[in-house]
Amino acid sequence: DAVSSSTCNPQIKEIASPYLKLGRAHWTLTGGMLRGLRENATTSTETLYNDSLTRLEEIVVWGKENKVVVALHDSPYPQMMSSLLGLTRLHYGAKARPIIILSERDPVEYVRKRLRAHGKYTRICRPRNTTSFEAEAVNRTNLEGGPFDVISCAREALERNQSAHPFLSFKDIEKLDQLGYCVDAMDDYQSALASWEVLRYNMFEKEERTKVEDLAELVTESLKAKMLRPDGTLRMDVGGDFRGMDLVTGSVRSLEKFDRELVGGRSDRASLKMLSNHTYMVPIQHARNFVLTPTWKSKCSKDKI
């Protein structure tokens, strides 16, 4: 049910099923990860491991069942890459792979800025040998391992019956004077993704601020180059009719009909227009409501949507 709003702050008071199911899986996952990674966490490592995999699988299955390309970005998803690859192959086929777009960072700068802004909350796997503090390499064939793979880290801690908490924050590692461990881990993580990514882009080394339109065009053209055959057909066996894939294939679908079926019969034209036109909104949980908040700044308009 849409709430009338200015174009400056459009929001939906209630998201109908099945979008609500996706939102709940996302927020349960991210909230559980934030709680479970803390050293004084009341959530056990076993609960963190099982619940995180369950919620991540719900998200992967939701995209397939509803035929929607689901974009997963920002923490904790980059730290669940091997699990995401495994679940993609489980539900889409043994040769399937997620579409990976890497926002590249200089490892030293990444650690410095992350430490300053999120040092207490950014947690990676505790090294097996806390004397040498050597970062384990990521397996290039399945993306398992390495300090940033929190799911594999939790599983291995359970298998070893490890007594120490399996994760350390950047602040903890700084106190041990071992930030080189974080830098090496980030460097190896980005190297491991080289053979899997569709696009790698470092917007932080550009002299001018990257425009959203330019980046969107670069992403679209990169997807077309990697995912389309010379005759224009999709290289994937599944996904050609997914919402969002039309940007690659050039197919035209009735978005209003599609969204009406997906969002639910109670939704009106205002909410359909909002969801169709502002696909780069991200759902955030706010008290008892789910609100769609635009991620860009625009001039407020008094016109109703």
N, C-alpha and C positions, 0 to 999 in steps of 0.2 A: 504494500500500500504506500503510494508516494505521498510525500509531504510537499505542499507547494513551497517553493523557495526561489530566491534570486539565483541567477547563474553564478554569483560569487560564492555561494555556499549551498549547493544542491545536496540534499540528503534524503535517504529513504528510511522511514521509521521502522518498517518491518520488511525483511527480505523473505519472500516465500520459498518453500522447498522447490528444488533441491539446492539453490544457492546457499541457503542457510546451513545445510549439511556441510557444505564445503567450508564455509566460514567457521563453523564450530570445530571441525577437524583441525583447521589451521591454528586456531587460537588455543585449543587444548594442547596441541603439539608444541607450539612456541612457549606457552606458559609452563608446561611440564619440563621442557628443556631448561628454561631459566632457573626453575626451582631445583631440578635434579643435579645440575652441574655444580652447585655450590658445595663447598667443603663441609659446611654445617647443615647440609640438606636433610630434611626429614624424609624425603623420598629416597628409597633404596636404589642402588645401582640396578638391581634386577627389575624394579618397577620402571625406572627410567628407560631401560633397554626395551622391555616389552611394550610399554605404552607408546614410545616414540615410533617403533616399527609399525604398530597397529594404526596409529593416526596417519603416518606417511602412506601406508598402503590404502587407507580410505581415500586419500587425496588422489593417488594414482588411479584407483578404480573409479572414482567420481568422474574424472576426465574422460575415461573410456566409455562409461555408461551413458554420459550426457553428451558425448561427442564435442568436447571443448578442449582446445589447447590451453593447458593450465601453466602459467608462468610462475615459477617459484624462485624468489630472489631474496637476498639478504639473509641474515642469521635466522634460523639455524641450518637452512638448506644447503649452503656450500659445505657444511660440515657433515652432511649426510649423503655425499655423492655416491659412495659405493653401494649404499642401501637403495638409493634411488635407481641406480643402474640395475641392481638385482631385481627390484620390484617391476621395473619397466620390462625386463626380459621375462619375468614370470607371467605378466598379464598381456604382453604384446607379442611375445615370441622370442626364441633363443637368440636371434640376431638383432633384435630391436635395441635401440640406444636412445637415451634422452637427448634432446637438442640443447647443447651447451654453448652459451655465449659468455665469454670471460671478460670481465672488467679488470684489466691487468693493473697491478700496483707494483711499484718499486718496493721490494720486501723490507728494506730498512725504513723507508718513509711510512709504510703501512704499520709496522710495529710501533714506531714513534707516535704516530697520530692515534692509533688504537689504544695505546697505553695511556695517553693523555685524556682521551674522551671516554673510553670504556674499559679501562684497565682492570677494574674489579669484576667486571661481568664477562669479559672475553676469556673463555677457558678452553684449554686444549689438553691433550692427553699427557699425563705424567710419564716421563721417560722411564723405561725399565731400569736403567742404571742412572741413578741420581748423582753419581760421582762424575761420570764422563759427560752426562747431559747431551748425548748424541741423538739427533732426530732420526727416527726410523723412516726409511724411504717408502713412498707410496708405490704399491704394485701397479705397474703400467697396464696390465691386462684386465684388471677388474676394479681398479682404483681403491682397493682396500689398504688400510694401514696409514701410517703417518700420523703426526700429532693432531691434525685437524679432523680425522675420522672419529668422531665421538662415539658412534654406534659400535664400530669395531673395537674401540677402546673399552667400552663398557662390557662387551661380550667377552673379551680376553681377560678382563679383570675378574669376571664371574668364573671363567674356566680355570683361572689360576687360584681362585679363592683368595684374592688379594685383599689384605686387611686395610692398606692405605687407600684413601680416597683416590679414584683414578684420574682426577682432573686437577689442574693447577691454573690459576688466573695469571694474566700477564703481570699483575702487581706482585703476585707470589714469586714469579720467576725473576722479576726485577730485583726483589729483595735478596735473591740468591745469586745475583749478578750473573745471570745466565740468559740474557735477552738474545744472545746469538742463537740459542735454541729455537726461538720464535722466528727469527729471520731465516734460518736454514729451512725450517719447516714450511714457511710460506714460499720460499724459492722452489723447493722440491714439489710442492703442491701445484704450483702454476706450471711447472715443467711437465708434470704427469698428465695434465689436461691437454697438452699440445696436440696429441693425436686424436682427441675426442671432440674438440671444440669446432663449432661452425664459424665462429668469429672471435678474435681477440682484439680488444680495443683499450688503449690507455688514454683516457681523457684527461688524466692528471698531468701529463707531460706536454699538453697542448698550450701554445702561447695564448690562444684565445679560448674563451669559454665555449664548450661544445653546445651547439644548438640541438634541441630535441628533434627538429625536423631532419637535420642532417644525419643524426645518429639513427633515426628511424629508417631513413632511406638506405643507409649503409647496412643495417641489420637485414632489411628486406632483400636487398640485392645479394647479400652473402648467403641467405637462406635459399634463394633461388639457385645460386651457383652450386651449392652443395646438395640440394634435395631434389632437383629436377633433372630428368634425363634430357638428352639433346632434342627429343621430340616433344618436350614440355610436360610429360607425364611425371607423376610423383614416384620417387624411388621407394617410398614406403608402401608396404602392403596394407597397412591400416592407417587411417587418419585423413584421407583425402577429402572426406566430407565433414571434417571437424570445423567447428566455429573457430575462426582465427587462421586456419590454413588457407582460406580464400585469398589472404594477402600474398601467398606464395604461388598458388595455382592460378589465380586470376578468375576463379569461378565466382559467380554472383548468386547469392542466396537471399531469400526473403528474411531479413533480419527480424522484422516485426513478428512474422509468423513463428520463427524459430524461438525468439525470446518469449513470446506469449506462451508457447508450449513449455519452455524451460522454467520460466519464473512462476507461472501458475495463473489460473483463470482470474484470480482476484486482482491481479496487477492491472493498472490502467495505462493509458498511452503515455502519461508523463514518466512513469517509472521505466517503461520500455525505451523511451527516447533517451533517458538518462543513462541506462545501462549500455545502449548501443553507441551513443556518441562519446561517452566518457569511459572507455574501456581501460584507461590507465588509472582509474581510481583504485584505491586499496581499501579493503574492509577493516575497520577497527572496532574493537569492542568498547562501548562506552556505557557504563552503568548497565541499565536493563535494555538498552537499544543497540541495534547494529546500525552504524552510520557509515555512509560512503563519503569519504572526504577527498576532494581533489588534491592532487599532489603538486599542482602548479599555482602560481599567483596570477590572477586576472583582475581586470577592472570590474568592479561590482556593477550589476545591472538590476534595475528595478523590475524588469520584465519577468513575468512568471514563466517557468518552463512549460 
